[in-house]
Amino acid sequence: MKIINGFWGSLLFLILLSSCGSVRDIAYLQGEGLFDKMAVVDTFEMKIMKNDILDIMVSCAEPELLQPFNLQIWGNNGGNYGGYNGNRGYLVEVDGTINFPLLGRVKVAGLTRRKVTELVQDELRKGEYIKDPIVTVRFQNFRIMVLGEVNRPGTYNITSERVTLFEALSMAGDLTIHGRRNRVAVIREKDGERTILYHDLRSRDVFKSPDYYLQQNDMVYVEPNRIKAEASTQNQFTSVGTWMSLISFVMSTCVLIFK
């Protein structure tokens, strides 16, 4: 009886131990205490890059002055003028400029949305085109990709000015149970270079990552865990075995028929 009780006790201990290990593998933002406070440094502002498409709207108290700037309101043919397309906005060229009506080439790459707003307003005042312009700048093509072990992989259009790594994963329906919480990569292309930075979502240090706030065209990739990888390998071998069995069956049948 003591041996049986010892067996069941050991089995229960192993089950509890494996359960604890499973929780440690999948729980986010793990810590020691029940309460933790971290300073939030809210200084991130996304910068404009080449191939961005900007929606720039100009308004003022005198609507007749707006005709050259807001052609999507005044124009009926949807044509281009001064670099603006009513459907696509202002494209940031490879030299970092946009072609803005009356102002010509305006350097915007490397600036924030707020800085471009101030720049266009100042130039309109200096050129005496509009005395008190109100300028609104938005990103039209801010999108990210989320791939790998998530429930809804795909490309997501972002309507706000910024998005965090956790927000992107939430859009994709969170990680599957087979996603590695400690191997979530942010792949970024900038200035002709591609960087890959891995994140451990189980650690609160993820908030300190330079890639925590995503940028235009970033790719988030979640690696599969060992169980999923092994299952995939087993399925591959099973598929090969099935084909080999089928070929063997066909060959045996041919031998019997033509014998």
C-alpha positions, 0 to 999 in steps of 0.5 A, a space after each residue: 500500500 505504501 508503494 502504491 501511495 508513493 507512486 500516486 504521490 510521485 505522479 501527482 507531483 510530476 503533473 503539478 510540476 509540468 503544469 507549472 512549467 506550462 504556465 511559465 511557458 505561455 504567461 505574458 509579463 511574468 513577475 514576482 509580485 502581485 503589483 508592479 509599477 513601471 514608468 511610461 516614457 511616452 515620447 515615440 513619434 513615427 517618422 516619415 520614410 520614402 514610399 510613405 503616402 501622406 494625406 495632407 488636408 489644408 483648410 482656412 476661413 476663405 474656401 476659395 483659396 483652397 482649390 490648389 491644395 484640396 483637389 479631391 474636393 474640387 476636382 472631378 476627374 481624379 487626375 494628378 496635380 502637384 503630386 496629389 492623387 485624390 485616391 492615393 495622397 502624396 507619395 514620398 519619393 526616393 529623395 524624401 520629398 513630396 511635390 506639393 501644390 505651389 510649394 514644389 518639392 518639400 523635404 519630409 522624410 525623417 520628419 514626424 507628422 507633427 513637424 510636417 504639419 508645422 512645415 507646410 503651415 509655415 511655408 503657406 504663410 511665407 508664400 502668402 498663399 493662405 494667411 492662417 492655414 490649418 493643416 492636417 497630415 495623416 499616414 495613408 499606407 501604414 500597414 504591418 504584417 503578422 505571421 507565424 503562430 498566431 490565430 489570424 496571420 495577415 496584413 493589417 492597416 493601421 489607422 492610428 499614428 502608432 501601434 505597439 507589438 502587443 496591439 499587433 498581436 491582438 489584431 492577429 488574434 493572439 498567439 496560438 498555444 504553439 507559439 513561442 512566447 520567447 521568440 517573437 521577432 520584429 523584422 524591419 527594413 530601414 535605410 537599406 538594412 534589414 534588422 531582426 530583433 527577438 522579444 520575450 513576451 514573458 518578460 516585462 523588459 519587452 516594454 524597453 525594446 526599441 522595436 516595441 512601437 512598430 513602424 511602417 511595413 514591419 513584420 512580426 513573426 512568431 516561431 512555433 514551439 518544439 511540439 508543433 515543429 515535431 508534429 510537422 516533421 512527423 506529418 511529413 514523414 507520414 506523408 512520405 510513408 503513405 506515398 511509398 506504401 502506395 507506390 509499393 502497392 501499385 508495383 505489387 499489383 502490376 507484378 501480379 497482373 503481368 506475371 
